[in-house]
Amino acid sequence: MSLIVSPRVVKLTTRTEVDIKRNLPHQTLRRIGAWVFLDHFGPTKQVDGMVVAAHPHSGLQTVTWPFAGMVEHRDSTGVVQMLRPGQLNLMTAGSGISHSEQSQVGTDSLHAAQLWIALPDSVRHMAAEFEHLSDLPVLHLDGGSVATVFIGTLGRVSSPAKVFTPLVGAELQIKGSLELPLDASFEHGILAVNGNLFVNGHRLETDQLIYLEPGERAVVTSETGATALLIGGEPFDEKLVMWWNFIGRDHDEIVAWRESWNAASVEWPAFVDEIGGRIPAPELPNVRMRPRL
């Protein structure tokens, strides 16, 4: 049965001039496959832009997908990478990585999605990796609609991006009406990015996400043209503890990561950027965090 999720607005002090619309995790929807986090920000006119100082991640992959603007990524493995619309930055945190992000002058607006993929227990302690892909496959759909596949497989095309569970992630440009070639074993989510969009007869307002159970069809319609984001994957049944920028399996693991980061341990090598400084981890909740599906 379809479920429509409206986002909550998140104010982040490190993102100047940008409001974050968060659809995952949500009180009614924790994850879609191994996708456990979805932020959509912009389009916004850049004044000071986006400035996010060094901060850590563990146990996950970050997916950055820009619709407009340019962002510079720097991380503790030594990577410096400019990201432009239609390109993918995929950062596999593994046992730990830190990075910073800064939008660049020269573009009037900033518009992007930031997503996290939970790493399965079998690989979550791997060494950190980073992948930048600028030449991604495009699937041509009925009526002139197209899908740029940045993660996994949709129809007959597959992204070369390295992931560790069966997934799909694609930007959709919808014209007219068509049925998406979904994998029936996956659960899916479709985020309305802009334009007039209907999914299975349900009108989606901008920033709303519709959830589709495994086996559900997806007939998408736009009379005037629309941009949407498709994510999906096989149901991911590992219990997780998600707190701040970490995805672990129990409370003590999160505590250890937090203390290590705030102590500037050698586990988190320093790197140089134009921002300077690092974002400290906040205080832990006053209760013991329990793993949950």
C-alpha positions in Angstrom: 0.0 0.0 0.0 1.3 3.4 -0.9 2.3 5.9 1.8 2.9 9.6 1.2 5.5 11.2 3.5 5.8 15.0 3.9 9.3 16.2 5.0 10.2 18.0 8.1 12.4 21.2 7.8 15.8 20.9 9.5 17.8 23.9 10.4 21.6 23.3 10.2 23.8 26.1 11.3 26.6 24.9 9.0 24.4 25.4 5.9 24.1 29.1 5.4 21.0 30.3 3.4 19.8 26.7 3.0 16.7 24.9 4.4 16.9 21.2 4.6 13.8 19.1 3.8 14.2 15.6 5.4 12.1 12.7 4.3 14.2 9.8 5.7 14.3 8.8 8.5 10.6 9.6 9.2 8.4 8.5 12.1 6.3 6.5 9.6 9.1 5.3 7.4 12.6 4.5 8.7 14.2 3.2 5.5 13.7 2.1 1.9 15.9 -0.9 1.2 19.3 0.2 2.6 18.5 3.9 2.0 18.2 5.3 5.5 18.6 9.1 5.0 17.3 11.5 2.4 17.7 15.3 2.6 16.6 17.6 -0.2 17.8 21.3 -0.2 17.1 24.1 -2.5 16.7 25.5 -5.0 18.0 28.6 -3.2 19.7 31.7 -4.4 23.3 31.6 -3.1 24.5 34.4 -0.9 26.9 32.7 1.5 26.0 29.3 0.0 26.7 26.0 1.8 29.7 25.7 4.2 30.0 22.4 6.1 33.3 22.0 8.1 35.0 18.7 8.7 32.8 16.1 10.2 32.9 12.3 10.5 30.9 9.3 9.2 31.1 5.6 10.0 29.1 2.6 8.9 27.5 4.1 5.8 27.9 5.5 2.3 27.0 9.1 1.4 25.4 9.9 -1.9 25.5 13.5 -3.1 23.5 14.3 -6.2 23.3 18.0 -7.3 20.6 19.4 -9.5 22.1 22.9 -9.7 25.3 24.5 -8.4 28.8 23.2 -7.7 30.2 21.7 -4.5 33.8 21.0 -3.5 34.4 17.8 -1.5 37.5 17.2 0.6 38.1 14.3 2.9 40.6 12.6 5.1 41.7 10.1 2.4 43.2 13.1 0.5 40.5 13.4 -2.1 39.6 16.9 -3.5 36.7 16.7 -5.9 34.5 19.3 -7.6 30.9 18.0 -8.1 28.5 19.3 -10.8 24.9 18.5 -11.8 24.6 15.1 -13.4 27.6 13.8 -11.5 27.8 11.5 -8.5 29.9 11.7 -5.4 29.8 8.3 -3.5 31.8 8.2 -0.2 32.0 4.9 1.5 32.8 5.7 5.2 33.4 2.1 6.3 35.2 2.2 9.7 35.5 6.0 9.5 36.1 9.0 7.3 35.8 12.8 7.7 35.0 15.3 5.0 34.0 18.9 4.3 31.7 20.4 1.7 31.6 23.9 0.3 29.5 25.3 -2.5 31.3 27.3 -5.1 30.9 30.8 -6.5 29.9 31.2 -10.1 26.4 29.7 -9.9 23.3 31.6 -8.7 21.5 28.7 -7.1 22.2 25.6 -5.1 19.9 22.5 -5.3 20.8 19.0 -4.3 19.9 15.8 -2.6 22.1 14.1 0.1 21.4 10.4 0.9 22.9 7.7 3.1 23.1 4.0 2.4 23.5 1.7 5.4 26.5 -0.7 5.0 25.7 -4.3 5.8 27.5 -5.8 8.8 29.8 -7.8 6.5 31.5 -4.8 5.1 30.9 -1.9 7.5 34.4 -2.1 9.0 36.1 -1.8 5.6 38.6 1.0 4.8 37.1 4.2 3.6 36.8 4.8 -0.2 35.6 7.6 -2.5 34.2 7.4 -6.0 33.3 10.3 -8.4 31.4 9.4 -11.5 30.8 12.0 -14.3 29.6 9.6 -17.1 26.4 7.9 -15.9 24.1 5.8 -17.9 20.8 7.2 -19.2 17.6 5.1 -19.7 15.3 6.4 -22.3 11.6 5.8 -21.3 8.3 6.2 -23.1 7.2 9.6 -24.3 10.6 11.3 -24.1 11.0 10.7 -20.3 14.6 9.8 -19.2 16.2 8.4 -16.1 19.8 9.0 -15.2 20.8 6.0 -13.1 23.5 6.9 -10.5 23.1 3.8 -8.2 22.3 0.2 -9.1 20.1 -0.9 -12.0 16.9 0.4 -13.6 15.5 -1.5 -16.6 18.4 -2.4 -18.9 21.0 0.1 -17.6 23.3 -0.1 -14.6 25.4 2.4 -12.8 29.1 1.5 -12.2 28.9 2.9 -8.7 30.1 0.4 -6.0 27.4 -0.5 -3.6 27.0 -3.5 -1.3 23.3 -4.3 -1.3 20.8 -4.5 -4.3 19.7 -0.9 -4.8 18.5 1.6 -7.4 18.9 5.4 -7.4 17.9 7.6 -10.4 17.0 11.1 -11.4 13.8 11.0 -13.5 12.7 13.6 -16.0 9.0 12.9 -16.6 7.0 13.9 -19.6 3.5 12.5 -20.1 2.5 9.2 -18.5 4.5 6.0 -18.2 5.1 3.0 -16.0 8.6 2.7 -14.5 10.4 -0.6 -15.0 10.7 -1.4 -11.3 12.3 -4.5 -9.8 9.3 -6.3 -8.1 11.5 -7.5 -5.3 12.4 -4.0 -4.2 10.6 -1.5 -2.1 10.7 2.0 -3.7 10.4 5.7 -2.9 9.7 8.5 -5.4 10.5 12.1 -4.3 8.9 15.0 -6.1 11.7 17.5 -6.8 9.8 20.0 -8.9 7.0 20.2 -11.4 3.5 18.7 -11.6 3.8 15.0 -10.6 1.3 12.2 -10.1 2.3 8.6 -9.0 -0.4 6.0 -9.3 -3.0 8.7 -9.4 -1.7 10.4 -6.2 -0.6 14.1 -6.6 2.8 14.8 -5.0 3.6 18.2 -3.8 7.2 19.3 -4.1 9.4 17.6 -1.5 6.8 14.9 -0.8 7.9 11.2 -1.0 5.7 8.3 -1.9 6.6 4.8 -0.6 5.8 1.7 -2.7 5.9 -1.8 -1.3 7.6 -4.6 -3.1 5.6 -5.6 -6.1 3.7 -2.3 -6.4 3.7 -0.7 -9.9 4.7 3.0 -10.4 2.7 4.9 -13.1 4.2 8.4 -13.1 2.5 11.3 -14.9 3.3 14.9 -15.5 1.3 17.2 -17.8 3.9 20.0 -17.7 7.1 18.1 -17.0 8.6 17.1 -13.7 11.8 16.1 -12.0 11.8 13.3 -9.5 14.2 11.1 -7.5 13.7 7.3 -7.5 15.3 5.2 -4.8 14.7 1.6 -3.9 16.2 -1.7 -2.8 15.7 -5.1 -1.4 14.2 -4.8 2.2 17.2 -4.3 4.6 16.5 -6.3 7.8 19.6 -5.5 9.9 18.9 -3.6 13.1 20.7 -0.3 13.3 21.6 2.5 15.7 21.6 5.8 13.8 22.9 8.8 15.7 24.4 12.0 14.3 26.7 10.9 11.5 27.2 7.4 12.6 25.4 4.1 11.8 26.3 1.4 14.3 24.8 -1.8 15.8 24.7 -0.8 19.5 24.9 2.1 21.9 28.5 1.5 23.0 29.8 1.6 19.4 28.2 5.0 18.9 29.7 6.3 22.2 33.2 5.1 21.2 33.0 6.8 17.8 31.8 10.1 19.4 34.5 10.1 22.0 37.2 9.3 19.4 36.0 12.1 17.1 35.8 14.7 19.8 39.3 13.8 21.0 40.7 14.3 17.5 42.0 10.7 17.6 44.5 9.5 15.0 41.6 7.4 13.6 40.4 10.6 12.0 43.3 12.1 10.0 43.2 15.9 9.6 43.0 17.5 6.1 43.3 21.0 4.8 40.5 23.0 3.3 39.4 26.7 3.0 36.8 26.3 5.8 39.1 25.3 8.7 38.0 23.8 12.0 35.8 20.7 12.6 32.3 20.2 13.9 32.2 18.6 17.3 29.8 15.7 18.0 26.8 16.8 20.1 25.8 15.5 23.5 24.4 12.0 23.6 20.8 11.4 24.7 20.2 10.5 28.3 18.9 7.1 27.4 20.6 4.0 26.1 20.1 3.8 22.3 18.6 0.5 21.1 19.0 -1.1 17.7 15.9 -0.9 15.5 14.7 -1.9 12.1 
